[in-house]
């Protein structure tokens, strides 16, 4: 009998894999990616074991999701959730997110999740962190007016890094009004496997929510 991960990749991944045009300069039309009109698009980068992404997809059947994760075990775990839940509103890209994100249209994303990313704690590795000035600018372009960016981490160094970089960008408003807003998860939060381990080990995550401010009137 083949290992379950290998079987999922062979049999399930083709049903959920993000199908990209051969020309890597083409703008990606979300409706074409899903084969139907898109009411709302949510994206999760680094979905880990996939429990959060699958639960959100189940709770929001009218929304389409794209999940990015380069690690085989995480992709296989998500595929199992998708197959068990018969969730057809998810597409998976088992590779780096940025080349795909750069091809999506402006103001095409309604919510973006970055949950417990690798903190790359050594200073010489900070350039590997997902949140950088250029990626915050990319998120500003992708998110619709009023769209939400959700970030979480149990590493205070990278949490402060991400908070600083996002709040420095004029297009983002931090939604916290008091300590509970970053200490407690949102009402519709779905705990990840990694988060559960962090809590069990006494590490307290922070939950950061930002809103994309409205675009100004076009000039010219």
N, C-alpha and C positions, 0 to 999 in steps of 0.2 A: 504494500500500500504506500502511495506517495505521501510525503509530509504534507500536512494541511496547508502550510504556507505556499508551497509549490503548487498545489492544486488550486488554491484561490487565485494565484497569479495567472495561471493558465486559463482557468475557466471563468473567473469573475472579473478580473481587471479589465478585459476588453469591453465589458459592458459599462464601465464607469470611467475609463481613462479619458482624459481631456484630448480631444482630437484637434490637432493644430494644423492649419494650412501649411502646405509645403514651402511656400514663400514666407520666410521668417521676417519679412518687412511688412506684411499685411496687418492692418488693424484687426483685432479679434472682435467679432460681433457676438455678444453673449447669446443672442437668440439663435445664431447659427451653431454655437457650441452645444446648445441644449436641444436644438431642433424644434423650438417652439418659442413664442413670445415670452419675454422675461418680465415679470412684475417687479421682482426685487432680487438683487444679487448680494449674497453674503460670502465673504472670503475668510478662510482661516489658514494662516501660514504656520507650519510646524505643528500639525494636529496631533502629534504623539501617537497614543494608542487609539485615537479616533472616537473616544466615548463622548466627548463634548460635541464634536461635529455631527455625529450620528443622532444624538439626542436633540440638537437644535433642528436638524433636518426633519426629524419626526414631528417635532412640535410646530413646525412652520412649513406645511406641505406646499403652500403657494409660493414659497421662496426657493430659489435655486442657490446651490452652494458650490464653491470650488475650494478644495482642500489641497494644500501643498505639504509634502513630507518626503524627504529623500531616503529615509531609513526603511529597509525592507520589512522589518517586524511591525513597525507602526502602520505601514500601508496594508499589510496582511490583516492586522487587527481591525482596521476600519472596514476593509472589504467584508469581513465576517459580520460586522454590525449591519452593513448595508444589505447583505444577502438575507440575514435573519429578519430584518425589518422591512424588506422589499422597498427600499428607499431609492426611488429613481430620480430624485431631484439633486443628486450629488455627482460632481465630476472630480476626479482625482488626478493630480500631477505628481508623479513620484520623482521629483527633481527640484532644482532650484526655482524659487518663485519669481525672482526679479525679471528674467527675460520675458516671462509671460505677462506679468503685471505691466511692464512697459508697453505692451501692445494693446492693452485694453483701452477703450475710449474714455475720454474725459467725462467725469460725473456719471459713471456707470455703476458704482458700488454703493450699496445702502448700509452695509456694516462690515467692519474689518476686525478680525480677532488676531491677536498675537499673545499667546498664553504660555507663560513659563519658557521663554526662549533660552537657548544656551547663553549663559552670562559671559562666557569668555573672560574669566576674571583677571588673567594676566594682562598687564598694560600693553604689552607688545601684540596682544591679540584683539585689542578693542576694535580694530578696524573690521573684524569679522562680525561684530554685532549687527543684527538686522537694522535696528534703529540708528540711522546716521542722518545728517542734514539732507543728503540727496534722496534717501528713501522717504523721509518725512515730506519733502517736496513732491515726490511721486504720489504719496497717499493723498496729499492735498489735491492733486490733479484728478485722482481716481474717484474720490468720495463725492457723493452728491451733497448739495447744500443741506445742512442739518443731519447728515449721516454721522454714525457713531463709530469711533475707534476705541476698541477695548484692549487693554494691555494688563497682564498680570505677571507677577514674579515673586518668588520667595527669597531672592537675592537682593539685598538692599543696595549694593553697589550698582547693579545694572538697572534697578528700579529708579534710582536717582538719575542715572544717565538718561534713561528713556523719558522720564518726566521733564528733565531739563531740555532735551532736544525737541520734544513735541511742543512744550509751552513757549519755546523761543520762536516757533513759527507763527506768524500773525494769523494764519487761517484756522488755528485750532484753539478752542476754548476748553479749559479743564472744568469738568462739571462738579468737582468736589466743593462742598460748602462747609464741611466740617470733617473731623477725623473719621467718623463712621463711614463717610463716603469712600474712603480708600482702605479702611480696615475691614469693612464688611463687603461681601460680594453683592452684586445686583440681585434683585428679586428673582429674575429668571435664570440665575446662574446654574451651570451644570459642572459639578466638580470633576476634575480630571484625575486620572490615576496618579500622575506625578504629584499633583496638589495634595491628594490624600496621604501620600507618603511623607511629604514635607510637613503636613500638620501633625502626623503621628510622631515625627521626630522633633517636634517643638518649634519648627520654623513657621513664622506667621506671614503669609503672603500679603501683598498689597494689590489692590484692584484699582486701576486707573481708567477713567472714562473721559473721552474727549468728544466734542461736537465740532463738525466742520462748519465754520462760519459761512454765511451766505456770500456768494460771489458778488462783486460790484458790477455796475452796468458796463457793458462793452464800450471800449473807447475807439473812436474812429468810424 
